[in-house]
Each structure stands twice: as structure tokens, then as C-alpha cells.
Amino acid sequence: MNQDTQDWHARAAALELRGQAYIDGAYCDAAGGTTFEAISPIDGRRLAQVAACGQADVDRAVEAARRAFEAGAWAGLPPRERKARLQRLATLIGEHAGELALIETLDMGKPIRDALAFDLPETAHCYAWYAEAIDKVYDEIAPTGPSALATITREPLGVVAAVVPWNYPLLMAAWKVAPALAAGNSVILKPAEQSSLSAIRLAGLAQDAGIPPGVFNVVPGLGAEAGQALGLHPDVDCIAFTGSTATGKRFMRYSGESNLKRVWLECGGKSPHIVFEDCPDLDRAALVAALAIFSNQGEVCIAGSRLYVQDGIYETFMEKVAQHAARLRPGDPLDPATAMGAMVDERQM
């Protein structure tokens, strides 16, 4: 174990992890006091007891989000002020990148080097990008005849719920939370039960950045309880989800059974790579093919899980892929030299 690895293990041992929900500007336990264990896939250690939010907690989060929205606590701020606070959140994510990367690695098993080099910079960039857009996305005037005037005004929707997966916990959350906040909405984030801890920590940073109470809430819990409660809630205006096609279908059904809330889905697929004989750089193509299926332990929504190769180069190409794959061996996720970490849980293993 090199010194860098020792440092990360020491930081992990000293890390204090919070498992509470964050509702209406404060950390709190689940209403019923129920919890579930956050277990590190690295070595099976218990990281924290996490609040298992249910219907009562979701109701309270939605009520706080609606109250903040109607009061204009966020949407009513001048665009310049909302921009400054969202930029501050992006800055805080960057300043706490080491801590947040460590939480991601401990909670879901990805290599610390990947969390530091990709997940955290991209997360901070996402919040910064949408913050910058706040005072630069204009309303419109539609083209009409001389006797008519048609204007298009962009307004926040209201209460947006975001249900995110475990493979890129902070980044997937950013893709949903950042644009929703930039538009002036109140947000309720439901992280995956396998990777709740970074979202819970993010709530504290949002508070430090000046995001008002009720505008950003985190309700950890099981999908069949907290996720379903959000999907069926009549006062959630929109739900954004990334995950399996089966669960995506359920959210569509929940919308029909409740208030016809808007549903934004990113569901799973089988992404192919296709390599023909006229490929100008087989070595590069083989490297990309290997990385496409093995990066992040293969736990990627768009992983290149199918590979089509023209007959004439098949044997040669597959030998090159195998050579690259042989170097991608699982190792200690807290070792900066490790290129492949731990599978997120026993089911995925």
C-alpha cells in the first residue's frame, strides 16, 4: 500500500458520516424512526444508519417544498441572487471534492481516482453551468401577423422530485437538481438506497450556499416506499428518474394514478459498439471498447455492452480488447492506482 492509499484509508477512518434526511432546512430522522444500513462494498463495513423515509416524510418534504415555492423564497429572488447562490454551491462542491469523492467511493465502490478526476469536477461544473444560465435564458416573442402579439414566458413548474441511481450518485443528481433549481423550482431528491450518503452531505453544502429552507430536500429510503410515495404524490408537479425500464414504467403509472405529473425518464439500454475493417486505429478502438464496458465496474447506463466486429478483423481485434481488459483488474478502491473498484452490492456482484 503506497502512502497515498494509506492517506485515503486514514481519512476514511476519520470521516463522520450523517444518515439523516434533510427536510425544510434541517436534518431529521424518519418520522417512524426507521433506518437501513449503509454498507461499504469495499469490505462490508457499516458506514451509517440511514433514515428510511416513508409516506409521512415525503408528505412533509413536499409540503415544505410547496410552501417555499408559493412564498417565493427561491423563485422570487432576483435572478442575479439565485445565480450567486447556485454558483456558491458549485464552489463548495469543488472545495469539498476530496470529502465527497471519498463518500462516493466508500458508499458505492468506485475507484477514488475516478471520483476525483471525473465525478466531482463534472458535478461542480454542472451546477456552475446552470447557475450561469439563470440570467441568460430569455423569454421569447413568437412570430405572428401584425395584428397579434404572442409571448412565451418561462416559469418554474413548482415541486420537482428527482430519483437517482447509485452508479454516479452526485453527478446524476446534479443533472436533475441543478436545472430544476436554476429554473426556480423546489426540489426533493431521493437517492438510491445503495448510495445515499453523498446526497445527504450535499444538503449541508446547499444550506451553506444559501439555498432557503424547503427549496432543497433529501429523503433517503427504499424505492418501494419513498420513491413510490413521490411518484404518487398529488402535489409533486414533475418527477425525474434514472434507472431501470421496469421502474420507469411504474413512475409513468404512478403519474396516471395521481395528478398526471410530468415524468422525465432515463431508462436502461443495450449500447452497441460497431467496428469495421476500415477502422483507421484498431488499437484505439479496442481500448475504447474495453473502457466502455469496464469503466466504473461496468456500472454505466450507456456501457458498451454489445460489440459487433467485422469478420476480417475479428480475431485480431478481440486479442487487442483482451490485452486492454487484462490491465483492468479489480483492486482497493482507495488506492489511487486502482482502475476497477468494487461492485456496489451483492446483487450486482
N, C-alpha and C positions, 0 to 999 in steps of 0.2 A: 504494500500500500504506500503510494507516494505521499508527500506532505500535503498536497492539495486535497487528496482524498481524506486524509486524517482531519484536515480543517473542516471539511464538509460534515464528516461524522461528528465532530465536536460541536459544530453549530446545530446539527440535528438534535443532539443530546440536550442542548441548552434551550431549544426552541419551545416556547409556550404557545400551545395551540388552543384556540377557542372553538367550541362546538355549538354555541347558541344560535338561535335565529336572530335576525335583525329586523325589527318592525317598528315603524313610526319613530325612527331616530334613536332607538335604544336596543341593546342586546337583551334577549329574554329567552327563557326556557319555553318549551312547547306547553300549551295550555294543560295538557294532561300529564305533564312531567315525563312523557315517554322519550326514549332515546334509542339510538342504534350505534354500534361501534364502528369507528373509522379504523380499518386495519391496513397497515402498510403491506403492499405486496412484495416489498423488498425482503422482509424477514418475518412477517406475520405479527409484528409488534402492534399493540393497541395505541393509536395516536391520540384519540379523544373519544368522548361520548358526545354524539351529535344529536341535537334536538330533532325528534321525529314529528314534524309538523303535520297536523291533520286539518279537518274542516274548520274548527274554531280558529286556528292560527291563520289559515288562509282568509277566513272572513275578516279577521282583524286587520290583516295586511291590506286587503282590498279596500276596506273602509278607510284606513289611513291614507292609502294612495288616492282614493276618490276625494277625500276631504282636502288633501293638499292640492289636488288638481283644481277643484272648484274654487279654492281660496286664491288661486294664482300664485302660490308660494314659489313655483318654478316657472310655469308657463307665463306668468305675469311679469317676470323680471325683464328688464331691458335686454335685448339680445347680447349686447356687449358684456353684461354681467353674467349671463348664463355661459357665454363663451369663456370668460375668465375662470369660472369655477370648474368647468369641464376640462379646460387646459391645466388647471391646478391638479385635477385628478390624474391626468396623463403624466404630469411631472412627478407626482407622488408614486405612481406605479413604477416609473423609472428609478426613483430614489430607493425604492424598496424591492428592486428587481431580485437581488440575491435572496432575500427572505421569501418572496413569492415563488421564485423558482424552486427553492428548497421544499416549500409546502407542496408544490405540484409533484415533485419527484417522490417525496415520501408518501403522498396520498395515492398516486396512480402509477408510479414506477418508471416514468420516462427518464432517460439519462439527464443528469444535471446540466451537461453541456448543451443539450438540445433546448432545455427550458431557458437557459441563459442566452443562447445565441439566436433563438427563434421565437419561442412563445412570448417571453416578456417584452422584447423590443417591439414585436408586432402588436401586442396588446396595447402598449403605451401609444404606439403610432395610430392605432385605430381610434382611441379616444381623442387624440390630438387632431386627427383629420376631421372628425365630425364636429369637434369644438370649433375648428376654423371655418367650417361650413355654415355655422349658425347665422352669421351676419352677411353671408354671401349667396345664399339661395333666395332668389327673389320670387315674388308673385308674378302673375302674367296677365296680359290683356289679349283676349282671343281675337283672331281676325274675323271681322264682321262687316256688314254693309254700313253705309254712312248714317243710317237711322237707328242703329243699335250699338250698345256697349256691353260687352261680356268680359267680366274679370274672373280670374282664377286666384283664389286666396288659399294659401297653405296654412292649415291649422293643426294643432296637435289633436290626436284622437281621444286621449283620456288615460285609461288604465291599460297598460301593456304588460302581459305576463311572458316571461322568457323561460323556457325549459330546455336545458342544455345537457350535452353528453359528457362523458368522462375522459375522452381522448385528448382534448385540448381545452381543459375547463375554463381557464381565464380568457383565452382567445375566442372561443365560441360564444362565451358570454358577452365579450366586447362587441362582436358583430351584431348582437341584438340590442344590448343595453345602450351602447354609445349613440346609435342613430335615434333610438327612441327618446333618450334624454335630450339630445340635440334639438329634436322637434318640439320639446316642451311637455312630453308625456310623463306620467308617473309610472314606475316600473317595479314589478315583482319578479325576482329571479329565483327559480327553483333549480339548484344544481343537482347533478346526478348523485345518487346516494354513495357511489363509489369514490366521489371526489368533491366533497362539499367544502373542504376546509379553506381553499383559496378564495371562494366566493364570500365566505364568512369574513375573512380578513379584508377583502375588498370593500366590504361595507364600512369598516372602520376608516379606511382611506377616503371613501366618499364623504363620510361625516367630516373628516379633517379638511376636505376640499371645499366644504361649504354647501354640499347638497342638502337641501332642507329636509326636516323630518317628514316621513311619508312619501317622499319622492322616489327613494330607492329603498327597497326592502328585499331581504333574503329569507326564503322559507325552505330550509333543507327538509328532506323527508323522502319517503318511498313514493315511487311513481304512481302506484295504485291508490295512494291516499292523497298526498299533497298535489301531485300532478293532475290527478283526476278532479280534485276539488277546484283547481284553477280552470281546467277545461270546461267544467260545468257551471262555473260561477256566472250568474246573470249580470254582474256589474264589471266583469272584465271585458274590455272592448276589443281586444286583439290578443292572440296567443301565437308566439313564435317558437317553433320546436325544431331541434335537430336530433335525429335518432333513427330508430328502425321504421320500416314501412308499416309494420303492424301497429305500432304505437301512433304513427302519423294518422292512420285510418281512424283510430279511436278518437283523436282530437277533432277530426272532421265530424265524427258522430256526436261528440260532446257539444260541438257548436250547434248542430241541428237540434239537439235535445234541450238547449238552453236559450241563448239570445241571438243566435246566428252571428256570433262574434267572428271577426276576421281571423283567418288561420293561415299562417305562413309556415310552410313545411320544407325542410331539407331532409330527405329520407335516403336510405342506403341504396347502393347500386353495385354493379359489377363492371369496373372500368377496364377496358382493354388497351394494351399496347400492341401496335402492329408494326412489324419490321420487314421491309422488303430487301431484295438483293441489291438494289441500287443505293442502299443507305451509305452515305459517304464516310461514316465513322462508326464502325461496329463496336469498337471499344467503348466509346461514349454512350452509345445506345444500350450496351449491356450494363454499364454502370447505372444508368438511369432506370433501367428495368429492375435491377436489383434493389436500388434505393426506393423505388416506387412501391414495392411490396413489403420491404423490411423496415423502412423508416418508422419511427415511433412504435416499434414492435409489430408493425403491420396494422396498427390500430388507427387507421386513417379512413375517413369517409370515401375518399376517391383513390384508395390504394389500387395500384395496377394489378388487380387480382386475376387478370387473364392476359396471356401473352401469345400472340399469333406471329409465327415466323415462317417466311417463305422456305420451301423445301431446300433450295440450293444452298442456303446458309445455315440451315437448322443446327446441324451438329457443331459447327464452328461457333455459332452464336451462343448456344447453350453452354458450351465449355467456358466461354468468357463470362457468362452470367454466374456460373457456378464458382469461378475464381473470385469474383467480387463478393458473392454471398458468403464464401468461406471466411472472409475477413470480418463479417458482421456477426460476431459471436456475442451471446448474452454475457453480461458482466455486472459488477456492482454499479447500480445507477448513480451512486455518489462519487464514483471515480470519474474524473473529467476525461479519461481516455476511453471510457466505455461508449460504444456506438449503439448498443441494443440493451435496453433495460429489462424490467420485469413486466410480465403480463399483469393487467390490472387486478384480476381476481381469479379464483379457482375456476369459475365457469368459463372465462375466456381462455385460461390455460388448457 
